[in-house]
Amino acid sequence: MNPRSFREYDIRGVADVDLDDETVRAIGMAIGMRAAPESNPGGIVVVGRDCRVTSPRLFAALTDGIRVHAEVIDVGVVPSPVLYFAAHHLQPAAAVMITGSHNPPEDNGFKMMLGTAALHGSAIAELRDEVQALLAEPAPHPTRPMHSRDVIGAY
C-alpha cells in the first residue's frame, strides 16, 4: 500500500503498482463497513467505472471487499457524472467511481461518497489508516450480493 495514494479528495496511483488487489480489496472492505455498520446491516454501495484497461481488475477487487459488509449495485462503465446521479437517484449508503480522470493511462483510482457527500480530507486519512490495519489481517470472503442496474435512462 502506498499511503501517498490516499489524497485530499480521492485515492489515485499507478494502478499496477500502488493499487494491488489486496489494497483495493481492503479499500472496499473499509467502504463496506461504513455503508453497512454492524448496527445497521444491509447497506448498499453503488459502483461505477471508467473504460481504462485496469478498471475491471480494480472493480473486481473493490467489490469483493465491499461485499464482505454491504450489497453492491454495479452501474457499469459510466462517466463520473452518471455515478454521482446514481448516488442521488438510488440513495445508497455509499458510492464509488473507479476513474483515472485526467491522469496518465497507467493511473487509476477511486472517488468515494458516503450518502451524497464526497469523502475527503480527514475521512480519507481515516480510511487509509483502516486499510493499513485491514491489510494485516486475513481477508474474509464476500457474502453480500451484487446486482447490475442501468441508470443511464433515468439520467
C-alpha positions in Angstrom: 0.0 0.0 0.0 1.3 3.4 -0.9 0.0 5.9 1.7 0.6 8.8 -0.7 -2.1 7.4 -3.0 -4.7 8.5 -0.4 -5.1 12.1 -1.3 -7.3 15.0 -0.2 -10.3 14.2 -2.4 -9.6 10.7 -3.8 -7.3 7.7 -4.0 -5.0 7.7 -7.0 -1.9 5.9 -8.1 -0.3 3.8 -10.7 -2.8 1.0 -11.0 -0.4 -1.9 -11.3 2.0 -0.6 -8.6 0.0 1.4 -6.0 -3.4 -0.3 -6.3 -2.7 -4.0 -6.0 -5.7 -6.4 -5.4 -5.1 -6.7 -1.7 -5.0 -3.0 -1.1 -8.1 -2.4 -3.3 -10.0 -5.2 -1.5 -9.1 -3.6 1.8 -10.4 -0.3 0.5 -13.6 -2.0 -0.5 -13.9 -3.6 3.0 -13.4 -0.2 4.7 -16.1 1.4 2.5 -18.4 -1.5 3.0 -18.0 -1.1 6.8 -19.1 2.5 6.5 -22.0 1.6 4.3 -23.2 -1.3 6.5 -22.0 -0.9 10.1 -22.9 -3.8 12.4 -25.5 -1.5 14.0 -27.2 -1.0 10.6 -26.6 -4.0 8.3 -27.9 -4.1 4.8 -26.2 -1.1 3.3 -25.8 -0.7 -0.4 -22.8 0.7 -2.3 -23.2 1.9 -5.9 -20.1 1.3 -8.0 -19.2 2.7 -11.5 -16.1 2.6 -13.5 -14.4 4.2 -16.4 -13.1 2.4 -19.5 -9.4 2.2 -18.5 -7.7 -1.1 -19.0 -7.2 -1.6 -15.3 -10.8 -0.7 -14.2 -12.2 -4.2 -14.5 -9.5 -5.6 -12.2 -10.0 -2.8 -9.7 -13.8 -3.3 -9.9 -13.4 -7.0 -9.1 -11.1 -6.4 -6.1 -13.1 -3.4 -4.8 -16.5 -5.1 -4.9 -15.1 -8.3 -3.3 -14.1 -6.1 -0.4 -17.3 -4.2 -0.3 -19.4 -7.4 -0.4 -17.9 -8.6 2.9 -20.2 -6.0 4.5 -22.6 -4.5 2.0 -24.5 -5.1 -1.1 -23.2 -3.7 -4.4 -25.1 -2.2 -7.2 -23.0 -2.1 -10.4 -23.9 0.7 -12.7 -21.3 -0.3 -15.2 -18.9 1.7 -17.4 -20.2 5.2 -17.0 -18.8 8.7 -16.8 -18.4 10.2 -13.3 -21.5 12.4 -13.5 -23.7 9.3 -14.0 -22.3 7.8 -10.8 -23.0 11.0 -8.9 -26.5 10.9 -10.4 -26.9 7.3 -9.3 -25.8 8.3 -5.7 -28.7 10.7 -5.6 -31.2 8.7 -7.6 -30.7 5.3 -5.8 -29.8 6.8 -2.4 -27.3 4.1 -1.4 -25.3 4.3 1.8 -22.1 4.9 -0.3 -20.9 5.2 -3.9 -17.5 4.7 -5.6 -16.3 5.8 -9.0 -13.3 3.9 -10.3 -11.6 6.5 -12.5 -8.2 7.8 -13.5 -9.8 11.1 -14.6 -7.4 13.3 -16.4 -4.3 11.4 -15.2 -2.0 9.3 -17.4 -3.4 6.0 -18.7 -1.4 3.8 -16.3 -3.0 5.6 -13.3 -6.4 4.8 -11.9 -8.2 5.5 -8.6 -11.4 6.0 -6.6 -13.7 8.9 -5.9 -15.9 8.0 -3.0 -19.1 9.2 -1.4 -21.0 8.5 1.8 -24.6 9.1 1.0 -24.4 12.1 -1.3 -21.4 13.7 0.2 -17.9 13.3 -1.2 -15.4 11.6 1.1 -12.4 13.9 1.6 -9.8 15.2 3.9 -9.6 13.6 7.3 -12.2 10.9 6.2 -9.8 9.7 3.6 -6.9 9.8 6.1 -9.0 7.6 8.4 -9.8 5.3 5.5 -6.1 5.0 4.8 -5.3 4.0 8.4 -8.2 1.5 8.4 -7.0 0.0 5.1 -3.5 -0.4 6.6 -4.9 -2.3 9.6 -7.1 -4.5 7.4 -4.1 -5.5 5.3 -2.6 -7.1 8.4 -5.5 -9.5 8.8 -6.7 -12.4 6.6 -9.3 -11.1 4.1 -12.8 -12.6 4.7 -14.8 -13.9 1.8 -17.6 -11.7 0.2 -21.1 -12.9 1.1 -23.3 -10.0 0.2 -25.0 -9.9 -3.3 -24.1 -7.8 -6.3 -26.6 -6.6 -8.9 -26.4 -4.6 -12.1 -28.6 -1.6 -12.6 -28.9 0.6 -15.7 -29.2 4.2 -14.6 -28.4 5.8 -18.0 -32.1 6.0 -19.0 -33.0 7.8 -15.8 -30.0 10.1 -16.2 
